[in-house]
């Protein structure tokens, strides 16, 4: 899937692709990543996705693992922007937004019953919880459990996956 990322240095949109990730991609995941992505590939009923910018196919800009729990509940098990795409000095923006939007899109396509279109996930970091709420419209249910409702998910899909270069 073609997407656009924002070059944080010059404010220009950059072509990229959001595509399935495979275990051999994880050999490029080294210093600065928070999760053990090799280990996370073992999750049942899950699929991994990565973002690569055009011109840099070996450099992963972000990763996400989408899972279906109990054969019906869409769940974003893991999400991480590459170390060079985090914080005040990030190189590229929209990485997390594109990955979250992809998970929301999958929740609509693969969720079952009353879970269809809802995306649930857990977050342990208070600062990141605030970002999920303010930037992506996620609701907090308890200390770590959050979800994105179908309407908000559709807005994220339009904002991050259906963006057109102006």
PEHUTA-V878979 format. One record per residue. PHI is phi as a letter, one per 20 degrees, with the letter a starting at -180 (* if undefined). PSI is psi in whole degrees, 0 to 359 (999 if undefined). OMEGA is omega in whole degrees, -180 to 180 (* if undefined). Layout:
# PEHUTA-V878979
PHI:PSI:OMEGA ; PHI:PSI:OMEGA
This chain:
# PEHUTA-V878979
*:129:177 ; f:136:178 ; c:173:175 ; c:135:174 ; d:161:179 ; d:123:174 ; f:110:-175 ; f:339:-180 ; f:319:-176 ; d:357:178 ; m:11:-179 ; e:151:177 ; e:143:-176 ; c:133:178 ; f:139:179 ; b:174:178 ; c:139:174 ; d:111:-171 ; c:164:177 ; f:143:176 ; d:151:177 ; c:163:-176 ; g:321:-178 ; f:340:174 ; f:334:-174 ; f:351:177 ; f:340:179 ; e:353:180 ; e:111:-177 ; c:226:-174 ; g:141:173 ; n:347:178 ; e:142:-177 ; e:323:-175 ; e:154:174 ; e:88:-173 ; f:329:177 ; f:316:-180 ; f:320:-175 ; f:340:178 ; f:351:-180 ; e:355:-178 ; f:136:178 ; f:151:176 ; l:44:-177 ; c:160:174 ; c:144:180 ; d:148:178 ; c:148:179 ; c:160:173 ; d:132:173 ; c:135:178 ; e:143:177 ; g:136:-179 ; n:346:-180 ; c:61:-173 ; f:340:-180 ; e:348:-176 ; e:117:-179 ; e:127:-178 ; e:336:179 ; a:158:-178 ; c:151:177 ; b:141:173 ; d:123:178 ; d:136:-176 ; c:150:171 ; d:117:179 ; e:140:177 ; l:34:177 ; m:13:-179 ; b:335:-173 ; e:116:176 ; f:133:-174 ; b:129:175 ; e:98:-173 ; f:318:-179 ; b:144:177 ; b:134:178 ; b:133:169 ; e:148:177 ; g:152:-178 ; g:325:-179 ; f:358:179 ; d:25:179 ; c:155:173 ; m:190:-176 ; f:331:-177 ; d:26:-179 ; g:147:178 ; e:314:-177 ; c:140:176 ; d:170:-179 ; m:1:-179 ; f:303:-179 ; f:318:180 ; g:318:179 ; f:319:180 ; f:319:177 ; f:317:179 ; f:321:177 ; f:317:178 ; f:321:177 ; f:318:178 ; f:315:178 ; f:327:180 ; f:325:178 ; f:321:-177 ; f:327:-170 ; d:347:178 ; f:153:-178 ; d:150:175 ; l:223:-178 ; f:355:176 ; e:344:-176 ; g:127:179 ; n:344:177 ; e:138:177 ; d:121:178 ; d:158:178 ; a:167:177 ; d:148:177 ; b:132:-177 ; e:347:-173 ; d:120:-177 ; g:318:-179 ; f:317:179 ; f:324:176 ; g:316:178 ; f:320:178 ; f:313:179 ; g:322:-179 ; f:307:-173 ; f:321:-176 ; e:328:-174 ; d:2:174 ; m:21:-180 ; f:147:177 ; d:141:177 ; e:129:-179 ; e:316:177 ; b:203:-175 ; g:321:-176 ; c:343:-174 ; e:131:180 ; c:164:174 ; b:159:174 ; d:128:-178 ; e:166:-176 ; g:318:-179 ; f:315:178 ; f:319:178 ; g:317:178 ; f:322:177 ; f:319:179 ; f:320:177 ; f:314:179 ; f:319:-177 ; f:319:-172 ; d:330:-177 ; d:334:-178 ; d:13:179 ; f:137:176 ; d:144:179 ; f:133:179 ; e:999:*
